[in-house]
Amino acid sequence: MGWGSSSSSVLGLGLVCLVTVSMVWSSVSGIGANWGTQASHPLPPDTVVKLLRENGFQKVKLFDAQYDTLRALGRSGLEVMVGIPNDMLLSLATSVKAAEKWVAKNVSTHISTDNVNIRYVAVGNEPFLETYNGSFLRTTYPALQNIQSALIKAGLSNQVKVTIPLNADVYESLNGLPSGGDFRADIHDLMIAIVKFLSDNGAPFTVNIYPFISLYSDPNFPVEYAFFDGNASPIVDGKATYYNMFDANYDTLVWALQKNGFGNLPIIVGEIGWPTDGDRNANLNYAQRFNAGFMSHIAGGKGTPMRAGPIDAYLFSLIDEDAKSIQPGNFERHWGIFYYDGSPKYQLNLGTTNSGALVKAPSVEYLEQKWCVMRPSAKLDDPQVAPSVSYACGLGDCTSLGYGTSCGNLDARGNISYAFNSYFQINNQLDSACKFPNLSMITKTNPSVGTCRFPLMIKPYYGGAGRLQKLSSSLAAALVLMLLTLV
């Protein structure tokens, strides 16, 4: 996900468009999942595809076009949305040839050779976030046009549709209610041009909606309004009544489209979910409550107050990613409904399996049962403690430490041990990764306590970019002792 939210007038984020959307092109029904790969130890792609299939997912959304990932999706029956990262938009916007090469390599080849069911190309990811300071305002639309031209040239434009996953901050409510919805003033003309292009090409509008971000960024946000239990004070907007933020936010977009002449444009919810760690409101109980509520909410296919019919959505996300940027917040690495090892975090009925329960990833292999912790004899006031923890957290993952997190109740020694172990596990338990000067030791006793899980890493997968990860991790671990002694 990106950084922003549609928290401006978030209580009223909506359209009096009761028509049933019909179009020549239609997506499969059923719930989808976002499959991100920014992890130190990603599961093998074949394993993730099995995880998706055994849990009844019918669609998957990718953020890039990794060869191994797409190849694994071949003959899986899963409908695929393949992504183009924002840093590629400039080259694709300025060169039709570059767009044609990208489509040939990442779409045509996988469809024809591997039988990958690619149905969408996501051009960029939330490129108009206000936090990007306009970096992609001039390149996104031309890139979209060039990719569409490339799909036409490849003879795939009827099968594969372009779209742009946009954060909900591209629209706003002018009166605090869904009926006040319109596109953000500073990008209004650009949005209308993009929406018209999507409409002309039978393509959908893709939006990412995050009630959690509204709660995270606004301490006065009414918590109950983020969920689907009907416990919130409703918001009345004409003949429509809103009991949750999702419906209000979605309908604000429907209003924005309607006001500008595109009331029938199909909408995909590209990302929706709730994180489980890294913030006091990011926890297992809230995540289970939100995702279960959302699944129940859309199960009947009735839609929102102002747009009837099934909602096309992709849960964010499938698996935790411990290498994601934490600039938006520590919660960024904890959106998965599965942990890094493909084990379910909580019970969630997707309505896709007979048991109604999440199924863990098959045949996952773990490293040896050992952890790196602080020596009992080490002193908390040792001058090496602070630089050692800083180093370990900088190259490891300490986002489960802090107020209100799963490991928020650890004492000082526990925090230090957690940091050391994170670095140790991410570096494949190399002995050199547990040699913090006179501070650390390896133990075979699991230090996990209460809600705090000390990770035991899975065996690394070295396909594609993973080979670079292996090299960088090994070098980092080999140098840790030398660097720390120089501090």
Residue pairs with C-beta under 8 A, 6 or more apart in sequence:
1 126
1 208
1 210
1 271
1 316
1 328
1 332
1 335
2 125
2 126
2 129
2 131
2 167
2 208
2 328
3 126
3 129
3 131
3 327
3 328
4 126
4 129
4 130
4 131
4 167
4 168
4 169
4 213
5 167
5 168
5 169
5 210
5 213
5 214
5 217
6 13
6 167
6 168
6 169
6 171
6 172
6 209
6 214
6 249
6 252
7 213
7 214
7 217
7 218
7 221
8 169
8 172
8 173
9 172
9 173
9 174
9 175
9 176
9 177
9 180
10 214
10 218
10 221
10 245
10 248
10 249
11 176
11 222
11 225
11 235
11 245
11 248
12 173
12 175
12 176
12 177
12 178
12 180
12 235
12 237
12 242
12 248
12 252
13 168
13 171
13 173
13 178
13 181
13 245
13 248
13 249
13 250
13 251
13 252
14 173
14 177
14 178
14 179
14 181
14 237
14 240
14 242
14 247
14 248
14 249
14 250
14 251
14 252
14 253
14 254
14 255
14 304
14 305
14 306
15 178
15 181
15 251
15 253
15 254
15 255
15 256
15 257
15 258
15 263
15 306
15 307
16 179
16 238
16 240
16 255
16 258
16 306
17 254
17 257
17 258
17 263
17 264
17 306
17 307
18 306
18 307
18 308
19 263
19 264
20 308
20 309
21 264
21 265
21 266
21 307
21 309
22 264
23 202
23 264
23 266
24 202
25 158
25 161
25 202
25 203
27 59
27 79
27 119
27 204
27 268
27 312
28 58
28 59
28 79
29 58
29 310
29 312
30 56
30 57
30 58
30 59
30 352
31 56
31 57
31 58
31 59
31 295
31 313
31 314
31 315
31 350
31 351
31 352
32 57
32 58
32 59
32 60
32 61
32 79
32 81
32 312
32 313
32 314
32 315
33 52
33 57
33 59
33 60
33 61
33 314
33 315
33 317
33 318
33 337
34 60
34 61
34 63
34 270
34 271
34 314
34 315
34 316
34 317
34 318
35 48
35 52
35 60
35 61
35 62
35 69
35 317
35 318
35 319
36 63
36 317
36 318
36 319
36 321
36 324
37 63
37 64
37 66
37 69
37 321
38 321
38 323
38 324
39 319
39 320
39 321
39 322
39 323
39 340
40 322
40 323
40 397
40 426
40 457
40 469
40 473
41 322
41 340
41 426
41 457
41 458
41 459
41 460
41 461
42 48
42 319
42 461
42 466
43 51
43 319
43 340
43 341
43 342
43 361
43 364
43 458
43 461
44 72
44 461
44 463
45 66
45 68
45 69
45 71
45 72
45 73
45 463
46 72
47 342
47 361
47 362
47 363
47 364
48 69
48 72
48 318
48 319
48 342
48 361
49 72
49 73
49 76
49 78
50 361
50 362
51 318
51 319
51 338
51 342
51 359
51 360
51 361
51 362
52 60
52 76
52 78
52 318
53 76
53 77
53 78
54 353
54 359
54 362
55 350
55 352
55 353
55 358
55 359
56 350
56 351
56 352
56 353
57 78
57 350
57 352
58 77
58 78
58 79
58 352
59 78
59 79
59 80
59 81
59 314
60 73
60 78
60 79
60 80
60 81
60 314
60 318
61 80
61 81
61 83
61 122
61 165
61 270
61 271
61 314
62 69
62 70
62 80
62 81
62 82
62 83
62 122
63 83
63 85
63 122
63 125
64 82
64 83
64 84
64 85
65 82
65 83
65 84
65 102
65 105
65 106
66 464
66 465
67 464
68 463
68 464
69 464
70 80
70 82
70 106
70 110
70 114
70 116
70 118
71 110
71 114
71 116
73 80
73 110
73 114
73 116
73 117
74 110
74 114
74 115
74 116
75 114
75 115
76 116
76 117
77 117
78 117
79 117
79 119
80 116
80 117
80 118
80 119
80 120
81 118
81 119
81 120
81 121
81 122
81 163
81 270
81 314
82 106
82 107
82 118
82 120
82 121
82 122
83 121
83 122
83 125
83 165
84 92
84 102
84 121
84 122
84 123
84 124
84 143
84 147
85 124
85 125
86 124
86 125
86 127
86 132
86 135
86 136
88 102
88 143
89 123
89 124
89 127
89 136
89 139
89 140
89 143
90 139
90 143
91 98
92 98
92 99
92 102
92 123
92 139
92 142
92 143
92 146
92 147
93 138
93 139
93 140
93 141
93 142
93 143
93 146
94 139
94 142
95 146
96 146
96 149
96 150
98 146
99 143
99 146
99 147
99 149
99 150
100 149
100 150
100 153
100 154
102 147
102 150
103 121
103 147
103 150
103 151
103 153
103 154
103 156
104 150
104 154
107 118
107 121
107 151
107 154
107 156
107 160
108 154
108 156
110 116
110 118
111 117
111 118
111 156
111 159
111 160
118 159
118 160
119 159
119 160
119 161
120 160
120 161
120 162
120 163
120 204
121 147
121 151
121 160
121 161
121 162
121 163
122 163
122 164
122 165
122 206
122 270
123 140
123 143
123 144
123 147
123 162
123 163
123 164
124 136
124 140
124 143
124 164
124 165
125 165
126 165
126 166
126 167
126 208
127 135
127 136
127 137
127 139
127 140
127 164
127 166
128 136
128 137
128 140
128 166
128 167
128 169
128 170
128 184
128 187
128 190
129 167
129 169
130 169
137 187
137 190
140 164
140 194
141 190
141 193
141 194
141 197
144 162
144 164
144 194
144 197
145 197
147 162
148 157
148 162
148 197
148 201
151 157
151 160
151 162
157 201
161 201
161 202
161 203
161 204
162 198
162 201
162 203
163 198
163 203
163 204
163 205
163 206
163 268
164 194
164 206
165 206
165 207
165 208
165 270
165 271
166 205
166 206
166 207
166 208
166 270
167 207
167 208
168 207
168 208
168 209
168 210
168 249
168 253
169 184
170 183
170 184
170 187
170 191
170 207
171 181
171 182
171 183
171 184
171 191
171 252
171 253
171 256
172 181
172 182
172 183
172 184
172 252
173 180
173 181
173 252
174 180
174 181
174 182
177 235
177 237
177 248
178 237
178 240
178 242
178 248
178 251
178 252
178 254
178 255
178 306
179 237
179 238
179 240
179 255
180 252
180 255
181 251
181 252
181 253
181 254
181 255
181 256
181 259
182 188
182 255
182 256
182 259
182 260
183 191
183 192
183 256
183 260
184 191
192 260
195 205
195 257
195 260
195 262
195 265
196 262
197 203
198 204
198 205
198 265
199 262
199 265
204 265
204 266
204 267
204 268
204 312
205 253
205 257
205 265
205 266
205 267
205 268
206 267
206 268
206 269
206 270
207 250
207 253
207 267
207 268
207 269
207 270
208 269
208 270
208 271
208 272
208 316
209 246
209 249
209 250
209 269
209 271
209 272
210 271
210 272
210 273
211 225
211 226
211 227
211 244
211 245
211 246
211 249
211 274
211 290
212 226
212 273
212 274
212 275
212 281
212 282
212 286
212 290
212 331
214 221
214 226
214 245
215 221
215 223
215 226
215 281
216 279
216 281
216 282
216 329
216 331
222 232
222 233
223 281
224 231
224 232
224 233
225 232
225 233
225 244
225 245
226 244
226 245
226 290
227 244
227 289
227 290
227 293
228 243
228 244
228 246
228 290
228 293
228 294
228 296
228 297
229 289
229 293
230 243
230 244
232 243
232 244
234 241
234 242
234 243
235 241
235 242
235 248
236 242
237 248
240 251
240 305
240 306
241 305
242 248
242 251
242 305
244 297
246 272
246 294
246 297
247 304
247 305
250 267
250 269
250 304
250 307
250 311
251 304
251 305
251 306
251 307
253 267
254 263
254 267
254 304
254 306
254 307
255 306
257 263
257 265
257 267
266 312
267 307
267 312
268 312
268 313
268 314
269 311
269 312
269 313
269 314
270 314
271 314
271 316
271 317
272 294
272 313
272 314
272 315
272 316
273 287
273 290
273 291
273 315
273 316
273 317
273 335
273 337
274 282
274 286
274 287
274 290
274 291
274 335
275 282
275 287
275 331
275 332
275 334
275 335
276 282
276 283
276 284
276 287
276 334
276 335
276 336
276 345
276 346
276 406
277 283
277 330
277 331
277 333
277 334
277 399
277 400
277 405
277 406
278 326
278 329
278 330
278 331
278 332
278 333
278 334
278 399
278 400
278 402
278 405
279 329
279 330
279 331
279 404
279 405
280 403
280 404
280 405
281 404
282 331
282 334
282 405
283 404
283 406
284 345
284 346
287 337
287 345
287 346
288 345
288 346
288 347
288 348
291 315
291 337
291 348
292 348
292 349
294 313
295 348
295 349
295 350
295 351
298 310
298 311
298 313
299 351
301 309
301 310
301 311
302 308
302 309
303 309
303 310
303 311
304 311
315 337
316 335
317 335
317 336
317 337
318 336
318 337
318 338
319 336
319 338
319 339
319 340
319 342
320 333
320 334
320 335
320 336
320 338
320 339
320 340
321 332
321 333
321 335
321 336
321 340
322 333
322 340
322 397
322 426
323 333
323 397
324 332
324 333
325 332
326 332
326 333
326 399
330 399
330 402
330 405
331 399
332 399
333 397
333 399
334 399
334 400
336 345
337 344
337 345
337 346
337 348
337 358
338 344
338 345
338 358
338 360
338 361
339 345
340 455
340 458
341 361
341 364
341 366
341 458
342 360
342 361
342 364
343 360
343 361
343 364
344 357
344 358
344 359
344 360
347 357
347 358
348 357
348 358
349 356
349 357
350 356
350 358
353 359
364 458
365 458
365 459
366 456
366 457
366 458
366 459
367 425
367 428
367 429
367 456
367 457
367 458
367 459
368 429
369 444
369 446
369 456
370 429
370 442
370 443
370 444
371 417
371 421
371 424
371 425
371 442
371 443
371 444
371 445
371 446
371 447
371 454
371 456
372 417
372 420
372 421
372 423
372 424
372 425
372 429
372 433
372 434
372 440
372 441
372 442
372 443
373 417
373 420
373 421
373 440
373 441
373 442
373 443
373 447
374 413
374 416
374 417
374 420
374 439
374 440
374 441
375 438
375 439
375 440
375 441
378 385
378 438
378 439
378 440
380 412
380 413
380 416
382 438
382 439
384 436
384 437
384 438
384 439
384 484
384 487
385 416
385 439
387 484
387 487
388 416
388 419
388 420
388 436
388 437
388 439
388 440
388 484
389 415
389 416
389 419
389 420
391 423
391 480
391 483
391 484
392 398
392 419
392 420
392 422
392 423
392 436
393 419
393 422
393 423
395 423
395 426
395 476
396 419
396 422
396 423
396 425
396 426
397 422
397 426
398 418
398 419
398 422
399 405
400 406
400 407
400 418
400 452
400 453
401 407
401 408
401 410
401 415
401 418
401 419
402 408
406 451
406 452
406 453
407 414
407 415
407 418
407 451
407 452
409 450
409 451
409 452
410 418
410 449
410 452
414 447
414 449
414 452
416 439
417 447
417 454
418 452
418 454
420 434
420 436
420 439
420 440
421 447
421 454
421 455
422 455
423 433
423 480
424 430
424 433
424 434
424 442
425 455
425 456
425 457
426 457
426 473
427 433
427 473
427 474
427 476
427 477
428 457
428 460
428 473
428 474
428 477
429 457
430 474
430 477
430 478
431 442
432 477
432 478
432 480
432 481
433 477
433 480
434 440
434 441
434 442
435 480
435 481
436 480
436 484
437 481
437 484
437 485
446 454
446 456
447 454
448 454
460 466
460 469
460 470
462 469
462 470
